[in-house]
Amino acid sequence: MVPRSFEYFAPTSVEEVFKLLKEHAGDAKILAGGMSLVPLMKLRLASPGFVIDINRIRWLEYIRESIDGKALLIGPLATHHDLESSPLVRKRLPLLSETAGSIGDPQVRNLGTIGGALAHSDPSGDWGAAMLAVRGTVKVSGQSGERSIPIDDFLVDTFTTALRDDELITQVSVPMPTESGSGGAYVKLERKAGDFATVAVAAQISLEGRPDGSYCSYAGIGLTALGAKNLRASEAEKRLVGRKVTEETIAEASAAAAEECSPVGDPLRGSAKYKRDMAGLFARRAIESAVARAKGDTRRKSR
Ligand SMILES: Cc1cc2nc3c(=O)[nH]c(=O)nc-3n(C[C@H](O)[C@H](O)[C@H](O)COP(=O)(O)OP(=O)(O)OC[C@H]3O[C@@H](n4cnc5c(N)ncnc54)[C@H](O)[C@@H]3O)c2cc1C
């Protein structure tokens, strides 16, 4: 339980980070909240020779609306707690505050960051699924410039992302949904409070159209712990977009989500069949809650 010895840096600017990453590419790790990296180092599943602590670059912790109001911009050091408690996020993208509030326990939420969680890319992590549902983009930067990577391309495989060794996540951006007619929910099955998901589903829905505004114009559905990485339930989304949202369309979409996921059974959290069944049930609950919120039921709690 003792990590390999390493050299520790605490730079105060991103330029210094870029330089250090370039110099030590392949043998350096960024330290954000340390909630995943430190346990991995103690278990020697990660043994970097150089640890670059970015916590002194305080401006990397922010949550704000873009100037044109079209996007929510999140700094990589925004903690799960920041996102759970932000009035802006709660009002405009409750799916994200709900996701943040479902992570671990208060200690983990106070230290763990969205940048660290996305870079870690744990298929049982919650942020990847939420970002798939809202079609977020991850901005990564380094000495060779900046890239904006749609979340579908950013999440490559289990614990593997499109991030290069010499790059830092510098922003996560999310298209801002319309103030009325949009809703989202994150619904998670846990063995016990504070545990990683057995399964979880993120759903973001927009409704419009005459006469009763119940045609689906946008559907984003992300799945947690149901495959080698966080998955987009694209068949489920197709069953909703352009159609009137009824009990039947929601049932069809939920069944599609259960069909298209690829869970692996494990002795702690259940068989692959159980997880697939739960994927269908939790997809239905997430979509129902998102639709209710899109219809203006702000008191609706996801179950
Ligand atoms: C007890 C416990 C329970 C947990 N429960 C959950 C849960 O229910 N759901 C969930 O999703 N997660 C859970 N987690 C994980 C938690 O969310 C972590 O906070 C998260 O996975 C990593 O964030 P971090 O800021 O701690 O990153 P760190 O541990 O500091 O870093 C993780 C990885 O990301 C890299 N990294 C960090 N920041 C950046 C950046 N800006 N740019 C590039 N690379 C970067 C690091 O080099 C490292 O490889 C739990 C953790 C613990 C310890």
The ligand as an ORCA input file, in Angstrom:
! r2SCAN-3c Opt
* xyz 0 1
  C     -14.786      5.825     -2.069
  C     -14.959      6.303     -3.485
  C     -16.206      6.244     -4.064
  C     -16.387      6.701     -5.383
  N     -17.619      6.613     -5.954
  C     -17.802      7.036     -7.214
  C     -19.088      6.968     -7.820
  O     -20.080      6.543     -7.230
  N     -19.189      7.401     -9.114
  C     -18.130      7.920     -9.803
  O     -18.283      8.305    -10.958
  N     -16.902      7.992     -9.239
  C     -16.723      7.585     -7.968
  N     -15.482      7.673     -7.401
  C     -14.374      8.257     -8.202
  C     -14.412      9.782     -8.056
  O     -15.484     10.298     -8.794
  C     -13.144     10.464     -8.514
  O     -13.249     11.774     -8.052
  C     -12.894     10.557     -9.986
  O     -12.955      9.323    -10.638
  C     -11.501     11.116    -10.275
  O     -11.472     12.480    -10.029
  P     -10.262     13.121     -9.252
  O     -10.430     14.597     -9.388
  O     -10.196     12.570     -7.893
  O      -9.035     12.694    -10.163
  P      -7.621     12.085     -9.793
  O      -7.769     10.872     -8.957
  O      -6.725     13.143     -9.294
  O      -7.151     11.668    -11.261
  C      -7.767     10.614    -11.958
  C      -7.126     10.494    -13.334
  O      -7.416     11.622    -14.131
  C      -6.226     12.307    -14.538
  N      -6.574     13.725    -14.510
  C      -7.127     14.414    -13.481
  N      -7.421     15.659    -13.861
  C      -7.027     15.780    -15.154
  C      -7.068     16.842    -16.103
  N      -7.601     18.057    -15.848
  N      -6.574     16.612    -17.332
  C      -6.048     15.408    -17.641
  N      -5.987     14.351    -16.797
  C      -6.479     14.547    -15.559
  C      -5.168     11.868    -13.531
  O      -3.862     11.955    -14.058
  C      -5.594     10.431    -13.278
  O      -5.144      9.594    -14.330
  C     -15.270      7.234     -6.100
  C     -14.009      7.314     -5.508
  C     -13.838      6.853     -4.204
  C     -12.479      6.966     -3.585
*
